Amino acid sequence: MVNELVQVGFLLTIAGIVIVMIASLLLASQARKGGSVQGGGAVLIGPIPIVWGTDKSWVFVAIVLLLVIMLLSFVLGRL
């Protein structure tokens, strides 16, 4: 059982890396054509959230996603 979970975790990590690489290449090609690239992100280091974005709407999206992830981890941690 544990071995299968390790394999699933490894595959999800590799899939995430591949998705980030593909997204970076697509955004770089769009920026080269003169398009604008917007985005944002959030990192939770212990109890301290760090949020960034290119404009207020992306910061808001990052905060909402961070809150959803925090709520899910809290709920799933109690199960």
C-alpha positions in Angstrom: 0.0 0.0 0.0 2.7 2.5 0.9 4.7 1.6 -2.2 1.7 2.5 -4.4 1.3 5.8 -2.7 5.0 6.6 -3.2 4.6 5.8 -6.9 1.5 8.0 -7.2 3.2 10.9 -5.4 6.3 10.6 -7.7 4.1 10.5 -10.8 2.1 13.5 -9.7 5.4 15.4 -9.0 6.7 14.6 -12.5 3.4 15.6 -14.0 3.5 18.9 -12.2 7.0 19.7 -13.4 6.0 18.8 -17.0 2.9 21.1 -16.8 5.0 24.0 -15.4 7.6 23.6 -18.2 4.9 23.5 -20.9 3.1 26.6 -19.5 6.4 28.5 -19.2 7.2 27.7 -22.9 3.7 28.8 -24.0 3.9 32.0 -22.0 7.4 32.8 -23.3 6.2 32.3 -26.9 3.2 34.6 -26.3 5.3 37.3 -24.8 7.7 37.2 -27.7 4.8 37.9 -30.1 3.9 41.1 -28.2 1.2 39.8 -26.0 1.0 40.6 -22.4 1.5 38.0 -19.7 -0.3 38.3 -16.4 -0.4 36.0 -13.4 0.1 35.6 -9.7 0.9 33.1 -7.0 0.9 32.3 -3.4 3.2 30.5 -1.0 2.4 29.5 2.5 5.4 29.2 4.8 4.1 28.0 8.1 1.4 30.5 9.2 2.8 33.3 6.9 1.2 33.6 3.5 3.2 35.3 0.7 1.1 36.5 -2.2 2.2 38.2 -5.4 0.7 39.1 -8.8 0.9 41.4 -11.8 -2.3 43.3 -10.9 -5.0 43.3 -8.2 -7.3 40.8 -9.8 -4.5 38.1 -9.9 -3.6 38.8 -6.3 -7.2 38.3 -5.4 -7.3 35.0 -7.3 -4.2 33.9 -5.6 -5.6 34.7 -2.1 -8.8 32.9 -2.8 -7.0 29.8 -4.1 -4.7 29.9 -1.0 -7.7 30.0 1.3 -9.3 27.1 -0.5 -6.2 25.0 -0.2 -5.8 26.0 3.5 -9.4 25.0 4.2 -9.0 21.7 2.3 -5.9 20.8 4.2 -7.6 21.7 7.5 -10.6 19.6 6.8 -8.7 16.6 5.3 -6.3 16.8 8.3 -9.2 16.3 10.7 -10.5 13.1 8.9 
